[in-house]
């Protein structure tokens, strides 16, 4: 059941044209392989070798698509291979009546636009008719080719498959147009929601800034300033979501860079902030929690760390390990004073850090020997 669910999830995320293309390749390879084995079993070696040749060509086409992701080449390759296969088998079987060529137009209607599908179907039918006319004239001993009932049945089968392909193509295209229209509307709605949330949070931040200007007490002004940037760190997540089309994932590297730049400007300090890691896109909720933690740690470093004559540096790392993500934070400050200060005062910042860590089902490990160093292991299934 789990494997089936994974397949359904993969199919749901694949573009319909890619899905049809992969399905066409896989179906062709399976059918041709079974036909080859059957032909070898009954001693029809010529057909079997023809099928091996076209299986090889189809496999090359699929490998080329897998490497280059060039859909145009892959589509025309499989269509030409499948069409030539029907012609080759029709001729190798001494022009005996076959139904395989009647199925080929379905591939056209799955992979091409309606106009192109009709053109390619017309060309294909003209080639098949020409082959049968040649066989009808030059092979009078072939009783099947001279049986009107069989010929009428083949024509009717071809017409039914072509009509089915047209109806199916129109219905599928109409369904996908409706889905794409709904997706566009949903995307615009989500972008508008994130835009409004960002604007409202920035408005609250500006109100705090105005209130801060009225205060003469530096400590109170600093409290307003910190709360202002706590709100801005949340607004920044919505701003990034608004600027991109992916509303589920956020580039953590871009987010932390912008957050650290804004905080450096706030404190008017030239601090070297290095952000590294092998993880980029993360879920919205996880980035929001990590952003709140990073905001508190950077503010703490700016306020307490860089008084020991060392070059001001901050290192933030986010790495992927088996079963979890590892978040690391460090600065080049005094370390001991910062850690003791945070633990003794139980500041709002520390409470926020502990709260976010608990929500992520993890514990923050703190070390203050060579600067302040934080380490946190976040389970991958926690958002």
PLY file of the C-alpha trace (Angstrom):
ply
format ascii 1.0
element vertex 383
property float x
property float y
property float z
element edge 382
property int vertex1
property int vertex2
end_header
0.00 0.00 0.00
2.84 2.37 0.81
4.47 1.74 -2.58
1.14 2.38 -4.32
0.74 5.63 -2.39
4.24 6.73 -3.46
3.43 5.97 -7.09
0.21 8.00 -6.84
2.11 10.90 -5.26
4.71 10.78 -8.04
2.06 10.66 -10.77
0.17 13.57 -9.20
3.27 15.75 -9.40
4.20 14.89 -13.00
3.13 17.05 -15.93
0.48 15.29 -18.03
2.55 15.42 -21.21
5.51 13.83 -19.43
3.18 11.22 -17.92
1.75 10.30 -21.33
5.24 10.15 -22.82
6.62 7.87 -20.09
3.50 5.71 -20.29
3.88 5.42 -24.07
7.51 4.32 -23.79
6.82 1.84 -20.99
3.77 0.37 -22.77
5.65 0.00 -26.05
8.63 -1.70 -24.40
6.43 -4.12 -22.43
4.22 -5.06 -25.41
7.17 -5.47 -27.77
9.08 -7.57 -25.25
6.11 -9.90 -24.77
5.59 -10.11 -28.54
9.28 -10.93 -29.05
9.17 -13.74 -26.48
5.98 -15.13 -28.03
7.43 -15.00 -31.56
10.56 -16.82 -30.44
8.37 -19.42 -28.72
6.35 -20.16 -31.88
9.40 -20.03 -34.16
8.60 -16.72 -35.85
12.22 -15.55 -35.71
11.98 -12.76 -38.33
9.30 -10.88 -36.38
11.22 -11.47 -33.15
14.39 -9.90 -34.56
12.40 -6.95 -35.91
10.91 -6.46 -32.46
14.35 -6.64 -30.82
15.60 -3.92 -33.17
12.74 -1.55 -32.34
12.95 -2.37 -28.62
16.60 -1.32 -28.77
15.68 1.96 -30.53
12.93 2.69 -28.01
15.27 2.00 -25.09
17.83 4.40 -26.58
15.13 7.04 -26.98
14.02 6.63 -23.36
17.61 6.80 -22.07
18.20 9.96 -24.15
15.07 11.54 -22.66
16.12 10.55 -19.12
19.51 12.23 -19.62
18.50 15.35 -21.57
14.84 15.78 -20.51
14.19 16.89 -24.10
10.50 16.09 -24.54
10.26 17.13 -28.18
12.93 14.68 -29.36
11.56 11.92 -27.12
7.99 12.35 -28.36
8.89 12.23 -32.04
11.31 9.35 -31.43
8.72 7.03 -29.83
6.01 7.99 -32.32
8.27 7.29 -35.31
9.57 4.05 -33.76
6.06 2.78 -32.95
4.75 3.70 -36.41
7.68 2.10 -38.27
7.27 -1.02 -36.13
3.71 -1.52 -37.39
4.82 -1.05 -41.00
7.75 -3.47 -40.62
5.61 -6.16 -38.97
2.87 -5.68 -41.57
5.35 -6.28 -44.40
7.23 -9.12 -42.67
3.95 -10.99 -42.18
3.38 -10.95 -45.97
0.77 -8.18 -45.70
-1.62 -10.20 -43.59
-4.38 -8.17 -41.98
-3.19 -6.54 -38.72
-4.86 -4.39 -36.08
-1.66 -2.90 -34.65
-1.53 -0.02 -37.11
-5.07 0.98 -36.09
-3.87 1.64 -32.51
-1.01 3.97 -33.48
-3.22 7.12 -33.81
-4.04 6.88 -30.09
-0.43 7.82 -29.41
-0.80 10.88 -31.63
-3.87 12.07 -29.73
-2.13 11.55 -26.39
1.11 13.33 -27.27
0.23 16.04 -29.81
-2.26 18.84 -30.24
-5.56 17.99 -31.93
-4.56 19.62 -35.21
-1.21 17.82 -35.41
-2.82 14.54 -34.35
-5.31 14.74 -37.22
-2.55 15.54 -39.72
-0.31 12.70 -38.52
-3.27 10.30 -38.45
-4.15 11.20 -42.03
-0.56 10.63 -43.19
-0.40 7.32 -41.29
-3.67 6.09 -42.79
-2.55 7.02 -46.31
0.66 5.01 -45.84
-1.28 2.00 -44.51
-3.78 2.20 -47.38
-0.89 2.39 -49.86
0.71 -0.72 -48.33
-2.58 -2.64 -48.49
-3.24 -1.51 -52.08
0.22 -2.69 -53.11
-0.41 -6.05 -51.41
-3.91 -6.27 -52.92
-2.49 -5.91 -56.45
0.69 -8.01 -56.11
-0.59 -10.79 -53.80
-3.84 -12.10 -55.29
-3.37 -15.39 -53.43
-3.85 -13.59 -50.08
-7.49 -14.35 -49.42
-7.73 -12.06 -46.39
-6.85 -9.00 -48.46
-9.61 -9.86 -50.92
-12.30 -10.49 -48.32
-14.62 -7.41 -48.27
-15.98 -8.23 -44.81
-12.51 -8.23 -43.25
-11.52 -5.03 -45.03
-14.69 -3.29 -43.87
-14.04 -4.47 -40.31
-10.50 -3.02 -40.38
-11.80 0.30 -41.73
-14.52 0.47 -39.07
-12.02 -0.38 -36.31
-9.69 2.40 -37.52
-12.54 4.92 -37.62
-13.72 3.97 -34.13
-10.22 4.34 -32.67
-9.71 7.70 -34.41
-13.06 9.02 -33.18
-12.31 7.75 -29.67
-8.92 9.50 -29.80
-10.54 12.78 -30.85
-13.18 12.64 -28.10
-10.65 11.56 -25.48
-8.21 14.31 -26.51
-10.89 17.01 -26.33
-12.21 15.81 -22.95
-8.72 15.52 -21.41
-7.62 18.91 -22.70
-10.81 20.49 -21.40
-10.29 18.90 -17.96
-6.70 20.08 -17.77
-7.68 23.60 -18.86
-10.18 23.73 -16.01
-7.57 22.43 -13.55
-4.96 24.91 -14.78
-7.47 27.76 -14.51
-8.32 26.73 -10.95
-4.61 26.44 -10.10
-3.93 29.93 -11.48
-6.79 31.35 -9.43
-5.56 29.55 -6.32
-2.02 30.79 -6.92
-3.20 34.38 -7.30
-5.34 34.04 -4.16
-2.45 32.64 -2.10
-0.09 35.33 -3.37
-2.63 37.97 -2.39
-3.06 36.41 1.08
0.69 36.35 1.71
1.00 39.90 0.35
-1.70 41.15 2.72
-0.24 39.28 5.70
3.19 40.74 4.93
1.76 44.26 4.64
-0.20 43.91 7.88
2.85 42.62 9.76
4.95 45.45 8.37
2.24 47.90 9.44
2.41 46.53 12.99
6.21 46.77 12.85
5.95 50.39 11.74
3.53 51.16 14.57
6.04 49.74 17.03
8.71 51.90 15.41
6.60 55.01 15.87
5.95 54.11 19.49
9.68 53.53 19.96
10.46 57.06 18.76
8.26 58.51 21.51
10.14 56.69 24.25
13.15 58.32 25.88
14.21 55.29 27.91
16.86 53.44 25.91
15.98 50.08 27.41
12.32 50.44 26.43
13.35 51.65 22.97
15.50 48.55 22.60
12.57 46.29 23.61
10.41 47.92 20.93
13.23 47.50 18.42
13.59 43.78 19.17
9.85 43.15 18.93
9.79 45.10 15.70
12.36 42.74 14.18
10.60 39.66 15.56
7.58 40.70 13.54
9.74 41.51 10.53
11.33 38.03 10.64
7.83 36.55 10.28
6.82 39.06 7.60
9.94 38.14 5.63
8.68 34.55 5.24
5.43 35.79 3.71
7.32 38.21 1.48
9.45 35.39 0.04
6.34 33.25 -0.50
4.66 36.18 -2.25
7.64 36.65 -4.58
7.80 32.96 -5.57
5.22 30.54 -6.96
6.03 27.68 -4.58
3.84 28.17 -1.49
5.00 25.01 0.27
8.77 25.42 0.24
11.06 28.34 1.09
14.73 28.69 0.30
16.24 28.74 3.80
19.54 30.08 2.45
17.84 33.12 0.85
15.74 33.71 3.96
18.63 33.64 6.45
20.73 35.89 4.23
18.02 38.53 4.04
17.27 38.25 7.76
20.92 38.62 8.79
21.42 41.58 6.42
18.42 43.37 7.92
19.64 42.80 11.49
23.16 44.00 10.64
21.64 47.21 9.27
19.52 47.56 12.40
22.57 47.40 14.73
24.79 49.29 12.28
27.54 46.69 12.70
29.85 45.21 10.11
29.52 41.55 10.95
30.62 38.73 8.67
27.66 36.35 8.45
28.44 33.02 6.81
25.54 30.74 5.93
26.27 27.26 4.65
24.66 23.87 4.31
23.41 21.23 1.89
19.71 21.95 2.39
17.86 24.66 0.49
14.07 24.33 0.25
12.15 23.64 3.46
8.46 23.70 4.49
6.93 27.06 5.39
6.25 26.24 9.06
9.77 24.91 9.62
11.38 28.00 8.09
9.15 30.22 10.24
10.32 28.53 13.44
13.97 28.53 12.37
13.61 32.21 11.44
12.36 33.13 14.90
15.24 31.20 16.51
17.83 32.75 14.17
16.45 36.22 14.79
16.84 35.82 18.57
20.35 34.36 18.28
21.60 37.04 15.89
20.16 39.83 18.06
21.77 38.24 21.11
25.14 38.07 19.35
24.89 41.66 18.18
24.12 42.86 21.70
26.53 40.76 23.80
29.08 38.95 21.66
31.55 41.24 20.01
33.32 42.90 22.92
36.45 40.73 23.06
38.47 42.26 20.24
37.88 39.29 17.92
36.63 39.94 14.35
32.83 39.86 14.54
31.68 36.69 12.80
28.49 34.63 12.76
28.24 31.12 11.29
24.89 29.50 10.52
24.73 26.01 9.09
21.86 23.78 8.09
22.72 20.23 7.09
20.89 17.05 6.27
21.70 13.88 8.18
20.00 10.51 8.35
16.49 11.06 9.68
16.98 14.71 10.67
18.20 18.20 9.83
21.01 19.70 11.88
20.91 23.43 12.65
24.12 25.05 13.89
24.73 28.59 15.05
27.97 30.11 16.30
29.63 33.47 16.79
33.12 34.68 17.64
32.06 36.39 20.88
32.79 35.80 24.55
30.33 32.94 24.82
30.36 32.45 28.61
28.76 35.79 29.42
26.12 35.36 26.72
25.09 31.89 27.85
24.95 32.74 31.55
23.09 35.96 30.81
20.45 34.19 28.79
19.95 31.36 31.30
19.80 33.58 34.35
17.47 36.20 32.99
15.14 33.80 31.21
14.50 36.50 28.67
11.62 36.49 26.19
14.12 35.64 23.49
15.22 32.48 25.29
11.62 31.50 25.94
10.86 31.93 22.23
13.84 29.73 21.34
12.77 27.03 23.77
9.17 27.21 22.54
10.17 26.84 18.88
12.51 23.96 19.76
9.71 22.17 21.62
7.34 22.62 18.67
9.98 21.02 16.43
10.33 18.12 18.88
13.98 18.84 19.58
16.30 20.31 22.20
18.80 23.12 21.68
22.29 22.25 22.84
24.28 25.30 24.03
28.04 25.69 24.42
29.88 28.89 25.33
33.59 28.01 25.34
34.77 29.53 22.06
31.96 31.91 21.34
28.29 31.05 21.59
27.46 27.77 19.80
24.03 26.27 19.36
23.20 22.87 17.87
19.78 21.42 17.20
18.64 18.21 15.49
15.27 18.62 13.82
13.35 15.48 12.74
12.52 15.57 9.03
8.88 14.66 9.58
8.30 17.64 11.89
6.99 20.84 10.41
0 1
1 2
2 3
3 4
4 5
5 6
6 7
7 8
8 9
9 10
10 11
11 12
12 13
13 14
14 15
15 16
16 17
17 18
18 19
19 20
20 21
21 22
22 23
23 24
24 25
25 26
26 27
27 28
28 29
29 30
30 31
31 32
32 33
33 34
34 35
35 36
36 37
37 38
38 39
39 40
40 41
41 42
42 43
43 44
44 45
45 46
46 47
47 48
48 49
49 50
50 51
51 52
52 53
53 54
54 55
55 56
56 57
57 58
58 59
59 60
60 61
61 62
62 63
63 64
64 65
65 66
66 67
67 68
68 69
69 70
70 71
71 72
72 73
73 74
74 75
75 76
76 77
77 78
78 79
79 80
80 81
81 82
82 83
83 84
84 85
85 86
86 87
87 88
88 89
89 90
90 91
91 92
92 93
93 94
94 95
95 96
96 97
97 98
98 99
99 100
100 101
101 102
102 103
103 104
104 105
105 106
106 107
107 108
108 109
109 110
110 111
111 112
112 113
113 114
114 115
115 116
116 117
117 118
118 119
119 120
120 121
121 122
122 123
123 124
124 125
125 126
126 127
127 128
128 129
129 130
130 131
131 132
132 133
133 134
134 135
135 136
136 137
137 138
138 139
139 140
140 141
141 142
142 143
143 144
144 145
145 146
146 147
147 148
148 149
149 150
150 151
151 152
152 153
153 154
154 155
155 156
156 157
157 158
158 159
159 160
160 161
161 162
162 163
163 164
164 165
165 166
166 167
167 168
168 169
169 170
170 171
171 172
172 173
173 174
174 175
175 176
176 177
177 178
178 179
179 180
180 181
181 182
182 183
183 184
184 185
185 186
186 187
187 188
188 189
189 190
190 191
191 192
192 193
193 194
194 195
195 196
196 197
197 198
198 199
199 200
200 201
201 202
202 203
203 204
204 205
205 206
206 207
207 208
208 209
209 210
210 211
211 212
212 213
213 214
214 215
215 216
216 217
217 218
218 219
219 220
220 221
221 222
222 223
223 224
224 225
225 226
226 227
227 228
228 229
229 230
230 231
231 232
232 233
233 234
234 235
235 236
236 237
237 238
238 239
239 240
240 241
241 242
242 243
243 244
244 245
245 246
246 247
247 248
248 249
249 250
250 251
251 252
252 253
253 254
254 255
255 256
256 257
257 258
258 259
259 260
260 261
261 262
262 263
263 264
264 265
265 266
266 267
267 268
268 269
269 270
270 271
271 272
272 273
273 274
274 275
275 276
276 277
277 278
278 279
279 280
280 281
281 282
282 283
283 284
284 285
285 286
286 287
287 288
288 289
289 290
290 291
291 292
292 293
293 294
294 295
295 296
296 297
297 298
298 299
299 300
300 301
301 302
302 303
303 304
304 305
305 306
306 307
307 308
308 309
309 310
310 311
311 312
312 313
313 314
314 315
315 316
316 317
317 318
318 319
319 320
320 321
321 322
322 323
323 324
324 325
325 326
326 327
327 328
328 329
329 330
330 331
331 332
332 333
333 334
334 335
335 336
336 337
337 338
338 339
339 340
340 341
341 342
342 343
343 344
344 345
345 346
346 347
347 348
348 349
349 350
350 351
351 352
352 353
353 354
354 355
355 356
356 357
357 358
358 359
359 360
360 361
361 362
362 363
363 364
364 365
365 366
366 367
367 368
368 369
369 370
370 371
371 372
372 373
373 374
374 375
375 376
376 377
377 378
378 379
379 380
380 381
381 382
